[in-house]
């Protein structure tokens, strides 16, 4: 009986170590580049609520974001949306 409890505990410990959680994506950006990357990723994924958290909330930016969200939701085909979600972000140079 002791062995079964020990093996069960070991198995539970092993399985809990195998569970992967993507904490990097939800983490607070460390610098401007991370914030920009997270904003772009959220916009490409269609997660405009998350993208708005990186946006300076003034009237012009809000209107641009509303326009972009409407266009994404109303006029883009599912194939185009999938292409945006699969897109990679390549930053060539930071000045």
C-alpha positions as CSV (number, residue, x, y, z in Angstrom):
1,X,0.0,0.0,0.0
2,X,2.9,2.4,0.8
3,X,4.4,1.8,-2.6
4,X,1.2,2.6,-4.4
5,X,0.9,5.9,-2.5
6,X,4.5,6.7,-3.2
7,X,4.2,5.9,-6.9
8,X,1.0,7.9,-7.1
9,X,2.7,10.8,-5.5
10,X,5.7,10.5,-7.8
11,X,3.4,10.3,-10.9
12,X,1.4,13.3,-9.8
13,X,4.6,15.3,-9.2
14,X,5.9,14.2,-12.7
15,X,2.7,15.1,-14.4
16,X,2.4,18.5,-12.7
17,X,5.9,19.3,-13.9
18,X,4.9,18.4,-17.5
19,X,2.1,20.8,-17.6
20,X,3.2,23.8,-19.6
21,X,1.8,27.3,-19.0
22,X,2.6,30.1,-21.3
23,X,3.4,32.8,-18.7
24,X,5.6,34.7,-21.1
25,X,2.7,35.8,-23.3
26,X,0.8,37.2,-20.3
27,X,3.7,38.8,-18.6
28,X,4.1,42.5,-18.2
29,X,6.4,43.8,-21.0
30,X,9.9,44.6,-19.8
31,X,10.7,47.3,-22.3
32,X,9.2,49.3,-25.2
33,X,10.1,46.5,-27.7
34,X,8.2,43.9,-25.7
35,X,5.2,46.2,-25.4
36,X,5.2,46.8,-29.2
37,X,5.5,43.1,-29.9
38,X,2.7,42.3,-27.6
39,X,0.5,45.0,-29.1
40,X,1.1,43.7,-32.6
41,X,0.6,40.1,-31.6
42,X,-2.7,40.9,-30.0
43,X,-3.9,42.9,-33.0
44,X,-2.9,40.1,-35.4
45,X,-4.7,37.6,-33.3
46,X,-7.8,39.8,-33.2
47,X,-7.6,40.3,-29.4
48,X,-8.4,44.0,-29.5
49,X,-9.2,44.1,-25.8
50,X,-5.7,43.1,-25.0
51,X,-4.2,45.4,-27.7
52,X,-6.0,48.3,-26.2
53,X,-4.1,47.8,-22.9
54,X,-0.9,48.8,-24.8
55,X,-2.5,51.8,-26.5
56,X,-2.3,55.4,-25.3
57,X,-6.0,56.2,-24.8
58,X,-6.6,59.4,-26.7
59,X,-9.4,60.1,-29.2
60,X,-7.3,59.5,-32.4
61,X,-5.8,56.2,-31.2
62,X,-9.2,55.0,-30.0
63,X,-10.8,55.8,-33.4
64,X,-8.0,54.0,-35.3
65,X,-8.4,51.0,-33.0
66,X,-12.2,50.9,-33.5
67,X,-11.7,51.1,-37.3
68,X,-9.2,48.3,-37.3
69,X,-11.4,46.1,-35.1
70,X,-14.5,46.7,-37.2
71,X,-12.5,45.9,-40.4
72,X,-11.0,42.8,-38.8
73,X,-14.4,41.5,-37.6
74,X,-16.7,42.5,-40.5
75,X,-14.7,42.4,-43.7
76,X,-11.9,39.9,-43.3
77,X,-12.5,36.3,-44.3
78,X,-11.7,33.4,-41.9
79,X,-8.7,32.5,-44.2
80,X,-7.2,36.0,-43.9
81,X,-7.8,36.0,-40.1
82,X,-6.0,32.6,-39.9
83,X,-3.1,34.0,-41.9
84,X,-2.8,36.9,-39.6
85,X,-2.8,34.6,-36.5
86,X,-0.1,32.5,-38.1
87,X,2.0,35.5,-39.0
88,X,5.4,36.0,-37.4
89,X,6.8,39.3,-36.1
90,X,10.3,40.0,-37.4
91,X,12.1,42.9,-36.0
92,X,15.2,43.7,-38.1
93,X,16.6,46.7,-36.3
94,X,16.1,48.6,-33.1
95,X,17.4,52.1,-32.9
